[in-house]
Amino acid sequence: MSGLDSLYQQLILEHSKTRSGGDLANLPAAATGAPGTGQSYTGQSHQLNPICGDEITLRLSLGTDGDGQAVTEIHWDGDGCAISMASASILSEMAPGMSPMSLRHTIDHFRELMRSRGKLEADEELLQDAAALAGVAKYPARVKCAMLAWVAAEDALRQAEASQGVPQAL
């Protein structure tokens, strides 16, 4: 195993144990803001990988800052393998502060990377710590594990935007 592979493996193990991001289990039920109130808009998604039993419930909140709309926080709760839990942890660290468009772009790149079967290189500047999951693409049975939180975030983002009346991209 190369030094870089070893470093990536350590990063995944650390994230799977520490589980960064807000703990969904200790939050009240999701509420959405009313237009013009300055409140955040929230979407929540539950995803299950029926192949291995990994599951996650992820709540994403959108708010406004000086530059426009941005992800303000991600809270999640889940059970599964080290890959799925590390992936959720990494996503919950990197998404806050991203615009919805930037988050969609990042999710699309991650999805393309995971579907590449190891033929694409991760854009480390874009994916940050999620680039450590690039090796998962070589194992098709594990791709869904890595994608679980990202699919949940994509769905929750769609819901948060819909709750504020933002037209949905096709």
C-alpha positions in Angstrom: 0.0 0.0 0.0 1.4 3.4 -0.9 1.8 6.2 1.6 -1.0 8.1 0.1 -3.4 5.1 0.2 -2.5 4.6 3.8 -3.2 8.3 4.6 -6.5 8.1 2.8 -7.4 4.9 4.7 -6.6 6.5 8.0 -8.7 9.6 7.1 -11.7 7.3 6.3 -11.3 5.4 9.6 -11.1 8.6 11.6 -14.2 10.1 10.0 -16.1 6.9 10.5 -15.3 7.0 14.2 -15.7 10.7 14.9 -18.8 11.2 12.8 -18.5 14.9 12.2 -21.6 16.9 11.7 -24.6 17.8 13.8 -26.3 14.9 15.5 -29.8 14.6 14.1 -31.1 12.5 17.0 -30.9 15.4 19.4 -32.7 17.9 17.1 -36.4 18.9 17.2 -38.5 18.1 14.2 -37.6 19.9 11.0 -39.3 23.2 10.4 -39.2 25.4 7.4 -39.1 29.2 7.3 -41.6 31.4 5.6 -40.5 33.6 2.7 -39.0 36.8 3.7 -38.5 35.9 7.4 -34.8 35.3 7.2 -35.3 31.8 8.6 -33.6 28.8 7.2 -35.3 26.3 5.0 -34.8 22.7 5.7 -35.1 19.4 3.8 -34.7 16.0 5.2 -34.0 12.7 3.4 -33.8 9.1 4.6 -31.8 6.8 2.3 -31.2 3.0 2.6 -28.8 0.8 0.8 -30.8 -2.5 0.6 -27.8 -4.4 -0.5 -25.8 -4.0 2.7 -28.3 -2.4 5.1 -26.5 1.0 5.5 -28.9 3.8 6.2 -28.8 7.5 6.8 -31.2 10.3 7.6 -29.8 13.7 6.7 -31.2 17.1 7.4 -29.8 20.1 5.4 -30.6 23.7 6.2 -30.3 26.6 3.8 -30.1 30.2 4.9 -29.0 33.5 3.5 -25.7 35.4 4.1 -24.2 38.5 2.5 -23.5 36.6 -0.7 -26.9 34.9 -1.1 -28.1 31.5 -0.2 -25.8 28.9 1.4 -26.0 25.6 3.3 -26.0 26.6 6.9 -25.8 23.1 8.5 -26.1 19.4 7.9 -27.2 17.1 10.7 -27.4 13.3 10.2 -27.8 10.0 11.9 -27.0 6.7 10.4 -25.8 3.2 10.8 -23.5 1.4 8.4 -20.0 0.5 7.3 -17.0 2.7 7.7 -17.2 4.0 4.1 -20.8 5.2 4.4 -20.3 6.8 7.8 -17.0 8.4 6.8 -18.6 9.8 3.6 -21.5 11.3 5.6 -19.0 12.8 8.1 -16.9 14.3 5.3 -19.9 15.8 3.5 -21.2 17.3 6.7 -17.9 19.1 7.3 -17.5 20.4 3.7 -21.0 21.5 2.7 -21.8 24.3 5.2 -21.0 27.6 3.5 -21.5 26.2 0.0 -24.1 27.7 -2.3 -26.8 25.3 -3.5 -25.3 25.5 -7.0 -21.8 24.7 -5.7 -23.1 21.8 -3.6 -24.8 20.4 -6.6 -21.6 20.7 -8.7 -19.7 18.9 -5.9 -22.2 16.1 -5.7 -22.2 15.7 -9.5 -18.4 15.4 -9.5 -18.4 12.9 -6.6 -21.0 10.8 -8.4 -19.0 10.9 -11.6 -15.9 9.9 -9.7 -17.7 7.0 -8.0 -19.1 5.7 -11.3 -15.7 5.8 -13.0 -14.6 2.4 -11.7 -11.3 4.1 -10.7 -10.6 5.6 -14.1 -11.0 9.3 -13.0 -8.9 11.2 -10.6 -10.5 13.1 -7.8 -10.4 16.9 -8.0 -8.9 17.3 -4.5 -9.5 21.1 -4.5 -13.2 20.5 -5.1 -13.8 17.4 -3.0 -11.4 18.1 -0.2 -11.3 15.1 2.2 -13.9 13.3 0.1 -11.1 12.7 -2.4 -9.9 10.0 0.0 -13.0 8.0 -1.1 -11.8 7.8 -4.7 -10.5 4.3 -4.3 -14.0 3.1 -3.5 -14.9 3.5 -7.2 -12.8 0.4 -8.0 -15.3 -1.7 -6.0 -18.8 -1.3 -7.5 -20.4 -3.1 -4.6 -19.2 -0.3 -2.2 -20.0 2.7 -4.4 -23.6 2.9 -3.0 -22.1 3.0 0.5 -20.0 6.1 -0.4 -22.9 7.7 -2.3 -25.6 7.3 0.4 -25.1 10.6 2.2 -24.6 12.5 -1.0 -27.9 11.2 -2.5 -29.6 12.2 0.8 -28.0 15.7 0.7 -29.1 16.1 -2.9 -32.7 15.1 -2.0 -32.7 17.3 1.1 -31.4 20.3 -0.9 -34.2 19.8 -3.4 -36.8 19.8 -0.5 -35.3 22.9 1.2 -35.4 24.8 -2.1 -39.0 23.6 -2.8 -40.1 24.8 0.6 -39.1 28.4 -0.3 -40.5 28.3 -3.8 -37.3 28.1 -5.7 -37.9 26.6 -9.2 -36.3 23.1 -9.3 -33.6 22.3 -11.9 -34.4 19.4 -14.2 
